C-alpha cells in the first residue's frame, strides 16, 4: 500500500501535466472535492485560501482531441 508521501500534489500556477479528474484540497474552509482539468492549463488559485489549495490526480482522462487522432 502506497504511503501519503508518494502522492504528487500540484500547486496553483503549475501546469496541469495530465488531463483528468483531480482531488482539490483546501485549507480549512471547504472539504476536498473533485474537479476536471485539461492538460497544459494552469491550476487555479482558490478565491478563499488563495495559493494554499492543492491538486492531486485521481483519474486521467483522454481529451477529445486525443480521441479523434487515434
C-alpha positions as CSV (number, residue, x, y, z in Angstrom):
1,X,0.0,0.0,0.0
2,X,1.4,3.4,-1.0
3,X,2.1,6.0,1.7
4,X,0.7,9.5,1.5
5,X,4.2,10.8,0.8
6,X,4.1,9.1,-2.6
7,X,1.2,11.3,-3.8
8,X,2.1,14.1,-6.2
9,X,0.5,17.3,-5.2
10,X,0.3,20.3,-7.5
11,X,0.1,23.9,-6.6
12,X,-1.8,26.8,-8.2
13,X,0.1,28.2,-11.2
14,X,1.7,24.9,-12.1
15,X,0.9,23.4,-15.5
16,X,-1.6,20.6,-15.5
17,X,0.5,17.6,-16.6
18,X,-2.3,15.2,-17.5
19,X,-6.0,15.8,-18.3
20,X,-8.2,14.3,-15.7
21,X,-10.2,14.4,-12.5
22,X,-8.3,15.9,-9.6
23,X,-8.9,16.0,-5.9
24,X,-8.9,19.6,-4.8
25,X,-7.8,20.1,-1.1
26,X,-8.4,23.5,0.5
27,X,-7.2,24.9,3.8
28,X,-9.9,24.7,6.5
29,X,-12.8,26.5,4.7
30,X,-14.0,23.6,2.5
31,X,-13.9,19.8,2.3
32,X,-12.0,18.2,-0.5
33,X,-13.9,17.9,-3.8
34,X,-13.2,16.8,-7.4
35,X,-12.6,19.0,-10.4
36,X,-11.7,18.3,-14.0
37,X,-8.7,20.0,-15.7
38,X,-7.3,19.9,-19.2
39,X,-3.6,19.2,-19.9
40,X,-1.4,22.3,-20.3
41,X,-3.8,24.6,-18.4
42,X,-2.6,26.1,-15.1
43,X,-4.0,25.0,-11.8
44,X,-6.1,27.9,-10.4
45,X,-5.9,29.7,-7.0
46,X,-8.8,29.5,-4.7
47,X,-10.9,32.6,-4.0
48,X,-10.7,31.9,-0.3
49,X,-7.5,30.1,0.5
50,X,-5.5,31.6,-2.4
51,X,-2.4,29.5,-3.2
52,X,-2.8,27.1,-0.2
53,X,-5.1,24.9,-2.3
54,X,-3.5,21.6,-3.7
55,X,-4.4,19.3,-6.5
56,X,-3.9,15.5,-6.8
57,X,-4.7,13.4,-9.9
58,X,-7.3,10.8,-9.2
59,X,-8.2,9.6,-12.7
60,X,-6.6,10.5,-16.0
61,X,-9.0,11.1,-18.9
62,X,-8.4,11.1,-22.6
63,X,-9.1,14.6,-24.1
64,X,-11.4,14.8,-27.1
65,X,-8.6,15.9,-29.5
66,X,-6.6,12.7,-28.5
67,X,-9.6,10.5,-29.3
68,X,-10.1,12.0,-32.8
69,X,-6.4,11.4,-33.7
70,X,-6.4,7.8,-32.6
